[in-house]
Each structure stands twice: as C-alpha cells, then as structure tokens.
Amino acid sequence: MIAREVEFEGHLIDSNILPKVLDLILDLDGEFEITEFRIGKRKEDTSYARLIVFGRDENHLDELLKELHKLGARVADAEDAEFAEAPDDRVLPDGFYVTTNNPTFVRLNGEWIEVEDIGMDRVIVVDPEGKRAYCRFLNEIKKGDLVLIGEKGVKIIPPERPRKSTTFEFMGGHVSTERPTPNVIKAIASEIVNLKRNGGKIAVVAGPAVDHTGARDALAGMIRDGYVDVLLSGNALAVHDMEISIFGTSLGMDIRTGRPVPGGNRHHIHTISKIIAAGGIKQAVEKGIVRDGIMYECVRNNVPFILAGSIRDDGPLPEVVTDTMEAKKAMKNALKGVNMVIMLASMLHSIAVGNLLPSVVKTICVDSNPSTVTKLVDRGSHQAIGIVTDVGLFLPELYENIKELEKES
C-alpha cells in the first residue's frame, strides 16, 4: 500500500474533528495508523495528531488526502505551495485548487499566509511578489495570473466548537420545527445586540414575504435603530415595500385586512412607474412619494442596499443590478467585514449570499420552507442556525426582544 504522513492541529476532540477524520478514511476504504496524539489539557488548549494514511495506490491515496484536506489535514514537513499561470482570461491551469469556505492558508517562501476574501468553490491567486494570496471567482481570472495548483502547501482551519456557550453553539448545524422558537429568538436578539455593541456589522438578506406577511415595519425599525448595516435583496422586496407606502397594498392585497383591493393587481406596476419617473428610490424618498418602510429607512439612514435582478422582475427599479455577475461582485464587496447575516424568507438570494460567505460569519436562516433552511445549514458551519417558521411571526418578535434589551441596558 502507498502511505503518506499527515497532521492535524486544533480542538480535535470537542469539535468532533478527529472522529470525522477516522470515519472518512474507513468510509473511503483506506487505513490509518496514529503515530502521535497530544491532547489539550484545558478548553483553550489545542490538540495535535499525526497519522499515517494508507491507500491502495497513488490515485486512491490522492482521493483520501483531498477529502482529509477539507478537514484540516496538512502534509507533515510541508513544502511551499505551487502555482501555475492562467493560460487565458477565465481559463485555469490543470490541477487548480478549489477552495472551501473555511479560513485557508498557503505556504509562500516558508511562511503561512492567510488567503484573503475566502469563499467556497473559487481559486487562489498569489501576487507576483509572493507576499499575498487572494480568493477569486473563475470570471475574475486574467491571463498570466499565478493560480494555486494541488493541495501542497495549503492549510485549512475547519469550523470548531466555540470556547464559550452561545446560541450558535447549541443550535449550530441542525434544523427542527420542534425547537422552543421564542427562547431561540430571545437568544438571537441578545447575540445581535451584543455584536452591535462591540462594533460588529450585520447584513440582512430579505425576500418579498417580509412585505406580504406584515414583517415590514419590524425590519424597517431594525434599520432605523442601527441594527442593519447592509441590505441584500431583489426587485420584489423593494417594489412591494414601496407599494405599501404608496397604496397600502402588497401584491394588491390590503396590508391591514389581507383582502384584495379592486384594481390592486396594478399597484406594483404603478409603483415601479412612479419610482422610475422620480429618478430612483432615493429621489422618491426625498420627494415624499415614499414616506415609510424598508427602503425609506435605508435611504434616510444611509444604509447601503443591493438589489440583484432576475428574469421574473417587473420594471425593474432603476437601482436593480440586472447583470448577475456584477450583482455577485457587488454583494461580495458589501459583505466584507460582516460578522452576521440574517436571511429572511428568500431561497434564491439566501443561497446566493451563503455561497459568498466564509464559514466564520454567523448565519441565521429563517424560512417556512424546511429545504431552504437545510441547504444553508448543510454548509457545515457551527455558526449557522436554521429556524423553520413564518417570517411574519419571527421578525416582529425579534425586534420586540431587541427593544426590550435596549430598555434593560
């Protein structure tokens, strides 16, 4: 059999990393021998393990090492990472490395350098001087870029159990409709308030159901009170939010009674036309056409928003980014420095934003559709929690809890 020595370092036991490593080797029909194992004595201490991994042949061993690499394995006595030039724009060299969303380091000139802007399913490019490494989308690759190839000289830090008990520890990685939702909402409110007090940034991803279910005022209140630093959404959320402000309807339904209004099916088209005539959302707010709501509070409080378009959009509004690659780039830039993302009833935008996030960003996904929540939580991050519930019930209660915490302080 062919063998390779690998090592792991971190909270290997309480974060369940070592059991995952051994299970993976056995599941892939490999074998292992643990040659060294040092256990941390206190909860802050890391552990260290050195293993010899055996495969049937080189191909089998390579398969084992590629999967172990995602769990943080690094080859003992690591060499520098290897790079090759991109042969053309948006063309990658053979054997290019594909990233995970976990913190990643590459060894350059004998030193471990953290990869900037890490995210899943991208590639790593190093600057010509070999001092910095960047995570890049395929469409950002230019001819001559030095692209990382293979796993040599690459180190991943997998998600670990937090050292202190938090909502994101006991809820992480699971989805259930049987959870005590009021207690969870109270815990999330506490996390939000503490994060903002410590200078953290929060992004909200929201779908039009926030308007339809009556949760609009709660989100607007969170924006007004400084608990939202950036809003990521689409044409529909903004249109129906402003439709409520202008006509008192959402999708033609009276927002107070839930009953259809005669001619209400035209209201969202009228809204789009009025906003375009005004010159955009900001101008509509300044001219008094839009007098309350989510977009109103974003404009009044200088909270940036990105509206990504789709082929289903009516209009769209002037601010909607209709080029999907440009929208992705704008969202990626807006998410820099964000510590928490709250995803509210938007499958497409939630999954799109989820693919842009590093695993260290705390992520909350709220949706009445369990499959939406499961897709986000299945990313494997201990920081992600999923709540299967109606956003119309969740968001107002979350905002009330935040206000109660403010009063207590």
PARO-343738 format. One record per residue (C-alpha): residue number from 1; residue in one letter; x, y, z. Coordinates in pm, 1 decimal. Layout:
<pts>
+-----+-----+----------+----------+----------+
:   n : res :     east :    north :       up :
+-----+-----+----------+----------+----------+
: NUM :   a :        X :        Y :        Z :
...
+-----+-----+----------+----------+----------+
</pts>
This chain:
<pts>
+-----+-----+----------+----------+----------+
:   n : res :     east :    north :       up :
+-----+-----+----------+----------+----------+
:   1 :   m :      0.0 :      0.0 :      0.0 :
:   2 :   i :    100.9 :    363.9 :    -55.4 :
:   3 :   a :    131.3 :    580.5 :    256.1 :
:   4 :   r :    153.7 :    949.9 :    341.4 :
:   5 :   e :    201.9 :   1116.6 :    678.5 :
:   6 :   v :    -40.3 :   1397.7 :    767.8 :
:   7 :   e :   -100.2 :   1607.5 :   1077.7 :
:   8 :   f :   -394.8 :   1788.0 :   1238.1 :
:   9 :   e :   -398.3 :   2064.1 :   1496.7 :
:  10 :   g :   -689.3 :   2234.4 :   1672.6 :
:  11 :   h :   -976.6 :   2140.0 :   1901.5 :
:  12 :   l :   -985.5 :   1791.1 :   1756.7 :
:  13 :   i :  -1198.1 :   1619.1 :   2021.4 :
:  14 :   d :  -1468.9 :   1862.0 :   2135.2 :
:  15 :   s :  -1518.3 :   1988.6 :   1777.5 :
:  16 :   n :  -1553.8 :   1626.5 :   1661.1 :
:  17 :   i :  -1280.0 :   1667.0 :   1400.6 :
:  18 :   l :  -1075.0 :   1354.4 :   1476.2 :
:  19 :   p :  -1376.8 :   1115.6 :   1466.7 :
:  20 :   k :  -1472.9 :   1265.6 :   1128.4 :
:  21 :   v :  -1116.6 :   1208.2 :   1004.2 :
:  22 :   l :  -1109.2 :    842.5 :   1106.0 :
:  23 :   d :  -1461.7 :    777.3 :    974.8 :
:  24 :   l :  -1373.4 :    933.0 :    640.7 :
:  25 :   i :  -1062.2 :    717.2 :    598.1 :
:  26 :   l :  -1261.4 :    399.7 :    672.2 :
:  27 :   d :  -1557.8 :    506.5 :    453.9 :
:  28 :   l :  -1319.9 :    553.5 :    159.9 :
:  29 :   d :  -1168.7 :    209.1 :    219.1 :
:  30 :   g :   -836.5 :    342.9 :    345.9 :
:  31 :   e :   -632.1 :    259.4 :    654.2 :
:  32 :   f :   -455.8 :    466.2 :    915.6 :
:  33 :   e :   -200.2 :    450.0 :   1193.3 :
:  34 :   i :   -189.9 :    717.2 :   1464.6 :
:  35 :   t :    176.8 :    782.3 :   1538.3 :
:  36 :   e :    135.6 :   1080.3 :   1773.0 :
:  37 :   f :   -154.4 :   1229.0 :   1968.5 :
:  38 :   r :   -127.8 :   1516.0 :   2217.7 :
:  39 :   i :   -448.0 :   1621.0 :   2392.9 :
:  40 :   g :   -502.0 :   1976.8 :   2517.0 :
:  41 :   k :   -549.1 :   1982.5 :   2893.5 :
:  42 :   r :   -769.3 :   2293.9 :   2918.0 :
:  43 :   k :  -1055.7 :   2410.2 :   2697.7 :
:  44 :   e :   -839.3 :   2681.0 :   2540.5 :
:  45 :   d :   -561.0 :   2433.0 :   2455.1 :
:  46 :   t :   -542.8 :   2275.8 :   2110.4 :
:  47 :   s :   -468.1 :   1910.8 :   2040.4 :
:  48 :   y :   -227.2 :   1763.8 :   1787.4 :
:  49 :   a :   -242.6 :   1437.7 :   1591.1 :
:  50 :   r :     -3.6 :   1283.2 :   1340.7 :
:  51 :   l :   -132.4 :    995.8 :   1123.6 :
:  52 :   i :     -1.5 :    771.0 :    851.9 :
:  53 :   v :   -272.5 :    730.1 :    588.5 :
:  54 :   f :   -261.3 :    422.3 :    362.2 :
:  55 :   g :   -416.5 :    389.0 :     17.1 :
:  56 :   r :   -426.9 :    103.5 :   -234.9 :
:  57 :   d :   -231.1 :    306.5 :   -490.2 :
:  58 :   e :   -138.1 :    667.0 :   -569.4 :
:  59 :   n :   -483.5 :    753.4 :   -707.7 :
:  60 :   h :   -662.1 :    609.4 :   -404.7 :
:  61 :   l :   -424.8 :    788.9 :   -167.7 :
:  62 :   d :   -476.1 :   1117.0 :   -355.0 :
:  63 :   e :   -852.8 :   1073.4 :   -317.0 :
:  64 :   l :   -812.1 :   1018.4 :     57.7 :
:  65 :   l :   -584.0 :   1320.0 :    100.7 :
:  66 :   k :   -813.0 :   1553.1 :    -97.6 :
:  67 :   e :  -1104.7 :   1472.8 :    134.6 :
:  68 :   l :   -892.2 :   1484.6 :    450.3 :
:  69 :   h :   -759.0 :   1820.9 :    341.4 :
:  70 :   k :  -1111.0 :   1967.3 :    383.0 :
:  71 :   l :  -1099.4 :   1861.6 :    749.8 :
:  72 :   g :   -773.1 :   2043.5 :    808.8 :
:  73 :   a :   -512.5 :   1779.4 :    717.8 :
:  74 :   r :   -173.4 :   1906.4 :    615.1 :
:  75 :   v :    121.3 :   1705.4 :    495.3 :
:  76 :   a :    389.4 :   1679.7 :    761.9 :
:  77 :   d :    702.2 :   1881.2 :    679.2 :
:  78 :   a :    500.4 :   2089.2 :    432.5 :
:  79 :   e :    663.9 :   2241.8 :    125.9 :
:  80 :   d :    573.8 :   2572.4 :    -35.0 :
:  81 :   a :    253.5 :   2587.1 :   -239.2 :
:  82 :   e :    277.7 :   2550.2 :   -616.5 :
:  83 :   f :    134.3 :   2790.8 :   -873.4 :
:  84 :   a :     89.7 :   2796.3 :  -1249.4 :
:  85 :   e :     -0.9 :   3075.4 :  -1489.3 :
:  86 :   a :   -356.3 :   3103.3 :  -1621.4 :
:  87 :   p :   -327.6 :   3039.5 :  -1997.3 :
:  88 :   d :   -604.0 :   3290.3 :  -2080.9 :
:  89 :   d :   -875.2 :   3505.0 :  -1927.4 :
:  90 :   r :  -1121.2 :   3285.7 :  -1730.9 :
:  91 :   v :   -915.5 :   2973.2 :  -1813.3 :
:  92 :   l :   -745.9 :   2777.5 :  -1532.6 :
:  93 :   p :   -426.7 :   2568.4 :  -1542.5 :
:  94 :   d :   -454.9 :   2191.7 :  -1499.3 :
:  95 :   g :   -479.2 :   2068.7 :  -1140.3 :
:  96 :   f :   -607.3 :   2401.1 :   -999.9 :
:  97 :   y :   -708.7 :   2406.0 :   -632.9 :
:  98 :   v :  -1077.5 :   2460.9 :   -540.2 :
:  99 :   t :  -1144.2 :   2642.4 :   -212.5 :
: 100 :   t :  -1377.5 :   2567.4 :     77.0 :
: 101 :   n :  -1542.3 :   2848.7 :    276.4 :
: 102 :   n :  -1315.8 :   2784.0 :    576.2 :
: 103 :   p :  -1014.2 :   3001.4 :    669.3 :
: 104 :   t :   -729.8 :   2892.0 :    441.0 :
: 105 :   f :   -353.7 :   2949.3 :    448.2 :
: 106 :   v :    -89.8 :   2889.9 :    178.4 :
: 107 :   r :    281.4 :   2845.9 :    239.5 :
: 108 :   l :    482.0 :   3106.7 :     49.6 :
: 109 :   n :    860.6 :   3137.0 :     87.5 :
: 110 :   g :    849.2 :   2927.8 :    404.1 :
: 111 :   e :    570.3 :   3133.0 :    570.5 :
: 112 :   w :    199.4 :   3060.4 :    611.7 :
: 113 :   i :     -7.0 :   3341.2 :    453.6 :
: 114 :   e :   -384.0 :   3368.8 :    505.8 :
: 115 :   v :   -589.8 :   3375.9 :    185.7 :
: 116 :   e :   -792.1 :   3697.7 :    158.7 :
: 117 :   d :  -1167.2 :   3705.6 :     75.8 :
: 118 :   i :  -1207.6 :   3330.6 :    125.9 :
: 119 :   g :  -1525.1 :   3167.8 :     -7.6 :
: 120 :   m :  -1633.1 :   2831.3 :   -142.8 :
: 121 :   d :  -1581.7 :   2697.7 :   -496.2 :
: 122 :   r :  -1322.0 :   2954.8 :   -602.0 :
: 123 :   v :   -949.8 :   2950.6 :   -681.8 :
: 124 :   i :   -647.2 :   3106.0 :   -513.3 :
: 125 :   v :   -420.5 :   3357.9 :   -684.0 :
: 126 :   v :    -88.7 :   3484.3 :   -545.1 :
: 127 :   d :     67.1 :   3822.0 :   -624.5 :
: 128 :   p :    388.9 :   3817.1 :   -831.0 :
: 129 :   e :    599.7 :   3902.2 :   -523.8 :
: 130 :   g :    462.2 :   3600.2 :   -333.4 :
: 131 :   k :    351.7 :   3804.0 :    -29.9 :
: 132 :   r :    -28.9 :   3792.9 :    -55.4 :
: 133 :   a :   -285.1 :   3537.0 :   -168.5 :
: 134 :   y :   -639.4 :   3608.9 :   -285.7 :
: 135 :   c :   -956.5 :   3406.8 :   -338.9 :
: 136 :   r :  -1104.1 :   3467.4 :   -685.5 :
: 137 :   f :  -1407.3 :   3367.9 :   -892.2 :
: 138 :   l :  -1340.4 :   3199.0 :  -1226.0 :
: 139 :   n :  -1466.1 :   3502.6 :  -1419.4 :
: 140 :   e :  -1211.1 :   3721.9 :  -1235.8 :
: 141 :   i :   -909.1 :   3524.2 :  -1359.9 :
: 142 :   k :   -684.2 :   3706.6 :  -1606.9 :
: 143 :   k :   -422.1 :   3562.0 :  -1840.1 :
: 144 :   g :    -91.5 :   3523.4 :  -1655.5 :
: 145 :   d :   -241.1 :   3513.7 :  -1304.2 :
: 146 :   l :    -49.2 :   3278.2 :  -1073.4 :
: 147 :   v :   -312.9 :   3019.8 :   -974.8 :
: 148 :   l :   -262.6 :   2765.7 :   -694.4 :
: 149 :   i :   -242.8 :   2403.4 :   -810.1 :
: 150 :   g :   -268.9 :   2093.0 :   -591.8 :
: 151 :   e :   -300.8 :   2074.2 :   -211.6 :
: 152 :   k :     69.4 :   2101.0 :   -130.2 :
: 153 :   g :    144.6 :   2392.2 :     98.8 :
: 154 :   v :   -223.3 :   2454.9 :    177.1 :
: 155 :   k :   -373.4 :   2454.2 :    526.9 :
: 156 :   i :   -745.9 :   2472.4 :    614.4 :
: 157 :   i :   -886.6 :   2560.6 :    956.8 :
: 158 :   p :  -1217.6 :   2370.8 :    987.0 :
: 159 :   p :  -1503.4 :   2513.3 :   1198.7 :
: 160 :   e :  -1456.4 :   2449.2 :   1568.4 :
: 161 :   r :  -1692.6 :   2449.4 :   1863.7 :
: 162 :   p :  -1688.1 :   2796.6 :   2028.2 :
: 163 :   r :  -1495.5 :   2819.2 :   2353.8 :
: 164 :   k :  -1794.8 :   2989.5 :   2519.6 :
: 165 :   s :  -2157.2 :   2872.7 :   2520.6 :
: 166 :   t :  -2362.8 :   3066.6 :   2263.3 :
: 167 :   t :  -2681.2 :   3029.0 :   2061.4 :
: 168 :   f :  -2464.3 :   2938.9 :   1764.8 :
: 169 :   e :  -2306.1 :   2653.3 :   1960.9 :
: 170 :   f :  -2616.0 :   2461.8 :   2070.4 :
: 171 :   m :  -2817.7 :   2538.5 :   1757.8 :
: 172 :   g :  -2539.7 :   2502.8 :   1504.0 :
: 173 :   g :  -2575.0 :   2255.9 :   1219.9 :
: 174 :   h :  -2930.8 :   2143.5 :   1294.1 :
: 175 :   v :  -3280.6 :   2224.8 :   1170.8 :
: 176 :   s :  -3601.1 :   2144.4 :   1353.4 :
: 177 :   t :  -3954.3 :   2283.2 :   1373.1 :
: 178 :   e :  -3981.9 :   2142.1 :   1728.0 :
: 179 :   r :  -3745.1 :   2388.9 :   1890.3 :
: 180 :   p :  -3857.9 :   2641.4 :   2154.6 :
: 181 :   t :  -3868.5 :   2927.0 :   1899.1 :
: 182 :   p :  -3943.8 :   3212.8 :   2148.7 :
: 183 :   n :  -3634.4 :   3120.1 :   2352.2 :
: 184 :   v :  -3425.3 :   3095.0 :   2037.4 :
: 185 :   i :  -3548.0 :   3435.7 :   1916.0 :
: 186 :   k :  -3459.4 :   3588.2 :   2252.9 :
: 187 :   a :  -3109.2 :   3436.4 :   2233.0 :
: 188 :   i :  -3061.6 :   3564.6 :   1876.7 :
: 189 :   a :  -3173.5 :   3912.8 :   1982.7 :
: 190 :   s :  -2910.8 :   3904.7 :   2256.1 :
: 191 :   e :  -2643.0 :   3799.6 :   2005.0 :
: 192 :   i :  -2744.3 :   4087.3 :   1774.7 :
: 193 :   v :  -2738.2 :   4349.6 :   2048.6 :
: 194 :   n :  -2403.1 :   4231.0 :   2187.3 :
: 195 :   l :  -2249.7 :   4216.5 :   1841.3 :
: 196 :   k :  -2352.4 :   4574.0 :   1760.5 :
: 197 :   r :  -2230.1 :   4699.9 :   2099.7 :
: 198 :   n :  -1889.5 :   4553.2 :   2013.7 :
: 199 :   g :  -1877.3 :   4728.8 :   1676.9 :
: 200 :   g :  -1986.2 :   4432.4 :   1461.9 :
: 201 :   k :  -2162.7 :   4452.5 :   1126.5 :
: 202 :   i :  -2489.9 :   4279.9 :   1032.1 :
: 203 :   a :  -2623.7 :   4211.5 :    682.7 :
: 204 :   v :  -2985.3 :   4119.7 :    612.6 :
: 205 :   v :  -3100.0 :   3914.1 :    314.2 :
: 206 :   a :  -3474.8 :   3955.6 :    267.0 :
: 207 :   g :  -3742.4 :   3831.5 :     31.1 :
: 208 :   p :  -4082.5 :   3990.3 :    -54.3 :
: 209 :   a :  -4256.0 :   3767.9 :    202.7 :
: 210 :   v :  -4128.9 :   4020.5 :    458.7 :
: 211 :   d :  -4374.6 :   4266.7 :    296.8 :
: 212 :   h :  -4659.3 :   4021.6 :    238.8 :
: 213 :   t :  -4661.8 :   3880.6 :    594.2 :
: 214 :   g :  -4660.4 :   4213.7 :    777.2 :
: 215 :   a :  -4298.7 :   4195.7 :    897.7 :
: 216 :   r :  -4200.3 :   4506.9 :    701.0 :
: 217 :   d :  -4231.7 :   4751.8 :    991.5 :
: 218 :   a :  -4009.2 :   4535.3 :   1212.2 :
: 219 :   l :  -3729.9 :   4526.0 :    953.1 :
: 220 :   a :  -3768.6 :   4898.7 :    890.8 :
: 221 :   g :  -3739.0 :   4953.9 :   1267.2 :
: 222 :   m :  -3419.6 :   4746.6 :   1286.9 :
: 223 :   i :  -3270.4 :   4954.4 :   1003.7 :
: 224 :   r :  -3376.6 :   5281.5 :   1171.0 :
: 225 :   d :  -3230.5 :   5171.3 :   1506.5 :
: 226 :   g :  -2892.3 :   5082.3 :   1355.7 :
: 227 :   y :  -2910.4 :   4702.4 :   1364.7 :
: 228 :   v :  -2870.6 :   4656.1 :    987.7 :
: 229 :   d :  -2551.9 :   4764.2 :    808.1 :
: 230 :   v :  -2635.8 :   4640.2 :    459.1 :
: 231 :   l :  -2950.0 :   4504.0 :    288.7 :
: 232 :   l :  -2923.5 :   4241.0 :     13.9 :
: 233 :   s :  -3237.6 :   4158.9 :   -180.9 :
: 234 :   g :  -3411.7 :   4177.1 :   -516.4 :
: 235 :   n :  -3656.5 :   4388.6 :   -712.0 :
: 236 :   a :  -3967.3 :   4237.6 :   -549.2 :
: 237 :   l :  -3890.2 :   4328.9 :   -186.0 :
: 238 :   a :  -3829.4 :   4693.4 :   -276.3 :
: 239 :   v :  -4130.1 :   4718.7 :   -509.5 :
: 240 :   h :  -4382.6 :   4576.0 :   -265.3 :
: 241 :   d :  -4232.5 :   4768.2 :     26.0 :
: 242 :   m :  -4289.1 :   5094.4 :   -160.7 :
: 243 :   e :  -4627.8 :   4972.8 :   -288.0 :
: 244 :   i :  -4735.1 :   4951.9 :     77.0 :
: 245 :   s :  -4612.9 :   5305.5 :    138.4 :
: 246 :   i :  -4793.6 :   5447.3 :   -166.5 :
: 247 :   f :  -5109.0 :   5232.7 :   -191.5 :
: 248 :   g :  -5133.6 :   5044.2 :    136.7 :
: 249 :   t :  -5129.2 :   4713.5 :    -50.9 :
: 250 :   s :  -4880.1 :   4433.7 :   -114.0 :
: 251 :   l :  -4943.1 :   4229.6 :   -429.3 :
: 252 :   g :  -5275.0 :   4411.1 :   -445.6 :
: 253 :   m :  -5385.5 :   4287.8 :   -101.2 :
: 254 :   d :  -5481.9 :   4537.9 :    168.8 :
: 255 :   i :  -5196.6 :   4502.9 :    418.8 :
: 256 :   r :  -5431.0 :   4560.1 :    718.0 :
: 257 :   t :  -5717.8 :   4326.5 :    625.3 :
: 258 :   g :  -5545.7 :   4081.3 :    392.3 :
: 259 :   r :  -5826.9 :   4126.2 :    139.2 :
: 260 :   p :  -5784.4 :   4204.6 :   -230.7 :
: 261 :   v :  -5839.9 :   4565.2 :   -339.0 :
: 262 :   p :  -6019.8 :   4638.9 :   -668.4 :
: 263 :   g :  -5754.5 :   4711.0 :   -929.1 :
: 264 :   g :  -5485.0 :   4620.5 :   -674.8 :
: 265 :   n :  -5311.6 :   4386.9 :   -918.0 :
: 266 :   r :  -5188.2 :   4700.7 :  -1099.1 :
: 267 :   h :  -5045.2 :   4868.7 :   -789.9 :
: 268 :   h :  -4695.1 :   4724.1 :   -811.4 :
: 269 :   i :  -4667.8 :   4832.7 :  -1176.3 :
: 270 :   h :  -4787.5 :   5183.0 :  -1079.9 :
: 271 :   t :  -4526.1 :   5182.7 :   -803.2 :
: 272 :   i :  -4241.9 :   5093.8 :  -1038.8 :
: 273 :   s :  -4354.1 :   5362.2 :  -1284.2 :
: 274 :   k :  -4367.4 :   5627.7 :  -1009.6 :
: 275 :   i :  -4017.9 :   5538.6 :   -884.5 :
: 276 :   i :  -3871.7 :   5544.6 :  -1236.8 :
: 277 :   a :  -4039.5 :   5881.6 :  -1302.7 :
: 278 :   a :  -3891.7 :   6018.1 :   -979.9 :
: 279 :   g :  -3542.1 :   5908.5 :  -1087.6 :
: 280 :   g :  -3495.7 :   5623.7 :   -840.3 :
: 281 :   i :  -3563.6 :   5514.0 :   -483.1 :
: 282 :   k :  -3358.8 :   5787.4 :   -316.3 :
: 283 :   q :  -3528.1 :   6058.9 :   -519.0 :
: 284 :   a :  -3872.0 :   5909.0 :   -444.9 :
: 285 :   v :  -3796.9 :   5929.5 :    -71.8 :
: 286 :   e :  -3665.0 :   6284.7 :    -97.0 :
: 287 :   k :  -3973.4 :   6395.0 :   -294.4 :
: 288 :   g :  -4210.7 :   6243.4 :    -37.7 :
: 289 :   i :  -4350.2 :   5977.3 :   -273.0 :
: 290 :   v :  -4224.5 :   5701.6 :    -39.3 :
: 291 :   r :  -4289.4 :   5803.1 :    321.5 :
: 292 :   d :  -4210.5 :   5492.2 :    528.6 :
: 293 :   g :  -4087.5 :   5134.4 :    514.9 :
: 294 :   i :  -3770.6 :   4940.6 :    446.9 :
: 295 :   m :  -3632.7 :   5136.0 :    150.9 :
: 296 :   y :  -3730.3 :   5466.2 :    316.0 :
: 297 :   e :  -3525.2 :   5381.0 :    625.9 :
: 298 :   c :  -3229.6 :   5263.8 :    414.0 :
: 299 :   v :  -3220.8 :   5599.6 :    235.5 :
: 300 :   r :  -3277.7 :   5809.9 :    548.9 :
: 301 :   n :  -3014.0 :   5622.5 :    749.8 :
: 302 :   n :  -2755.2 :   5580.2 :    470.7 :
: 303 :   v :  -2776.3 :   5200.6 :    486.6 :
: 304 :   p :  -2646.0 :   5059.9 :    156.5 :
: 305 :   f :  -2865.1 :   4814.0 :    -31.9 :
: 306 :   i :  -2802.8 :   4588.9 :   -330.3 :
: 307 :   l :  -3095.6 :   4468.9 :   -538.7 :
: 308 :   a :  -2999.7 :   4177.6 :   -765.4 :
: 309 :   g :  -3224.0 :   4124.6 :  -1066.3 :
: 310 :   s :  -3385.6 :   3816.1 :  -1215.7 :
: 311 :   i :  -3574.2 :   3731.0 :  -1536.0 :
: 312 :   r :  -3903.9 :   3745.5 :  -1342.3 :
: 313 :   d :  -3870.7 :   4112.5 :  -1246.9 :
: 314 :   d :  -4128.2 :   4369.8 :  -1349.6 :
: 315 :   g :  -3968.6 :   4701.2 :  -1439.5 :
: 316 :   p :  -3720.7 :   4666.4 :  -1285.1 :
: 317 :   l :  -3648.1 :   4955.1 :  -1048.5 :
: 318 :   p :  -3356.4 :   5178.4 :  -1157.2 :
: 319 :   e :  -3130.4 :   5054.4 :   -875.1 :
: 320 :   v :  -3167.8 :   4684.6 :   -966.4 :
: 321 :   v :  -2842.0 :   4530.0 :  -1092.5 :
: 322 :   t :  -2954.4 :   4322.6 :  -1391.1 :
: 323 :   d :  -2609.1 :   4180.7 :  -1476.3 :
: 324 :   t :  -2584.1 :   3876.9 :  -1246.3 :
: 325 :   m :  -2203.0 :   3877.8 :  -1242.5 :
: 326 :   e :  -2199.8 :   4244.6 :  -1146.5 :
: 327 :   a :  -2462.7 :   4177.0 :   -878.4 :
: 328 :   k :  -2249.5 :   3896.0 :   -736.1 :
: 329 :   k :  -1943.2 :   4120.4 :   -729.8 :
: 330 :   a :  -2139.7 :   4397.0 :   -557.2 :
: 331 :   m :  -2275.1 :   4156.0 :   -294.6 :
: 332 :   k :  -1929.6 :   4012.1 :   -232.9 :
: 333 :   n :  -1786.3 :   4360.6 :   -172.7 :
: 334 :   a :  -2079.3 :   4458.4 :     51.0 :
: 335 :   l :  -2022.9 :   4151.4 :    270.1 :
: 336 :   k :  -1662.2 :   4239.8 :    355.7 :
: 337 :   g :  -1625.0 :   4282.2 :    728.6 :
: 338 :   v :  -1973.5 :   4149.3 :    804.8 :
: 339 :   n :  -1995.0 :   3941.1 :   1123.8 :
: 340 :   m :  -2354.1 :   3816.2 :   1099.4 :
: 341 :   v :  -2603.4 :   3756.3 :    818.6 :
: 342 :   i :  -2977.0 :   3720.6 :    882.1 :
: 343 :   m :  -3159.4 :   3552.4 :    592.6 :
: 344 :   l :  -3534.9 :   3607.8 :    580.4 :
: 345 :   a :  -3765.8 :   3410.5 :    350.5 :
: 346 :   s :  -3563.9 :   3423.3 :     29.1 :
: 347 :   m :  -3439.0 :   3092.2 :   -108.0 :
: 348 :   l :  -3254.6 :   3223.2 :   -415.2 :
: 349 :   h :  -3089.7 :   3522.2 :   -250.3 :
: 350 :   s :  -3010.0 :   3330.2 :     68.6 :
: 351 :   i :  -2832.6 :   3051.2 :   -119.0 :
: 352 :   a :  -2650.3 :   3304.5 :   -339.0 :
: 353 :   v :  -2526.6 :   3500.4 :    -37.3 :
: 354 :   g :  -2446.5 :   3178.0 :    150.2 :
: 355 :   n :  -2207.9 :   3081.9 :   -129.4 :
: 356 :   l :  -2021.5 :   3410.4 :    -79.6 :
: 357 :   l :  -1970.9 :   3380.4 :    296.2 :
: 358 :   p :  -1671.4 :   3245.4 :    486.7 :
: 359 :   s :  -1769.0 :   2985.8 :    747.4 :
: 360 :   v :  -1674.6 :   3217.0 :   1035.5 :
: 361 :   v :  -1968.2 :   3451.6 :    965.3 :
: 362 :   k :  -2262.1 :   3375.2 :   1194.3 :
: 363 :   t :  -2558.0 :   3290.0 :    973.0 :
: 364 :   i :  -2926.5 :   3275.7 :   1063.7 :
: 365 :   c :  -3171.5 :   3142.9 :    804.5 :
: 366 :   v :  -3545.6 :   3184.3 :    867.3 :
: 367 :   d :  -3793.5 :   3032.8 :    624.2 :
: 368 :   s :  -4124.4 :   2846.6 :    630.9 :
: 369 :   n :  -3977.6 :   2602.5 :    375.7 :
: 370 :   p :  -3753.1 :   2346.9 :    557.3 :
: 371 :   s :  -3549.7 :   2273.7 :    242.7 :
: 372 :   t :  -3432.5 :   2636.7 :    223.2 :
: 373 :   v :  -3305.4 :   2625.8 :    579.8 :
: 374 :   t :  -3148.7 :   2281.2 :    536.9 :
: 375 :   k :  -2947.9 :   2389.0 :    231.5 :
: 376 :   l :  -2788.4 :   2670.6 :    429.8 :
: 377 :   v :  -2721.4 :   2471.8 :    746.3 :
: 378 :   d :  -2579.9 :   2180.7 :    545.8 :
: 379 :   r :  -2282.8 :   2402.8 :    460.9 :
: 380 :   g :  -2128.5 :   2250.5 :    773.6 :
: 381 :   s :  -2074.9 :   2567.7 :    972.8 :
: 382 :   h :  -2114.7 :   2556.5 :   1351.5 :
: 383 :   q :  -2202.9 :   2926.9 :   1329.7 :
: 384 :   a :  -2515.8 :   2865.6 :   1117.6 :
: 385 :   i :  -2859.2 :   2807.0 :   1265.1 :
: 386 :   g :  -3188.8 :   2739.0 :   1090.6 :
: 387 :   i :  -3538.3 :   2827.1 :   1205.6 :
: 388 :   v :  -3838.6 :   2686.0 :   1019.6 :
: 389 :   t :  -4113.4 :   2938.1 :   1084.6 :
: 390 :   d :  -4317.5 :   3219.3 :    928.2 :
: 391 :   v :  -4104.2 :   3531.0 :    892.0 :
: 392 :   g :  -4415.8 :   3733.9 :    972.7 :
: 393 :   l :  -4409.1 :   3585.5 :   1322.4 :
: 394 :   f :  -4031.7 :   3572.7 :   1367.3 :
: 395 :   l :  -3925.2 :   3924.4 :   1270.6 :
: 396 :   p :  -4168.4 :   4131.8 :   1482.8 :
: 397 :   e :  -4088.0 :   3917.3 :   1787.6 :
: 398 :   l :  -3714.3 :   3951.8 :   1721.0 :
: 399 :   y :  -3747.6 :   4331.5 :   1701.0 :
: 400 :   e :  -3953.0 :   4344.3 :   2021.9 :
: 401 :   n :  -3684.8 :   4142.7 :   2201.6 :
: 402 :   i :  -3415.9 :   4378.3 :   2074.7 :
: 403 :   k :  -3609.7 :   4680.4 :   2204.6 :
: 404 :   e :  -3658.2 :   4511.0 :   2542.4 :
: 405 :   l :  -3283.8 :   4451.5 :   2567.8 :
: 406 :   e :  -3224.0 :   4817.1 :   2483.0 :
: 407 :   k :  -3455.9 :   4923.9 :   2767.9 :
: 408 :   e :  -3280.2 :   4693.3 :   3013.4 :
: 409 :   s :  -2942.6 :   4839.9 :   2927.6 :
+-----+-----+----------+----------+----------+
</pts>
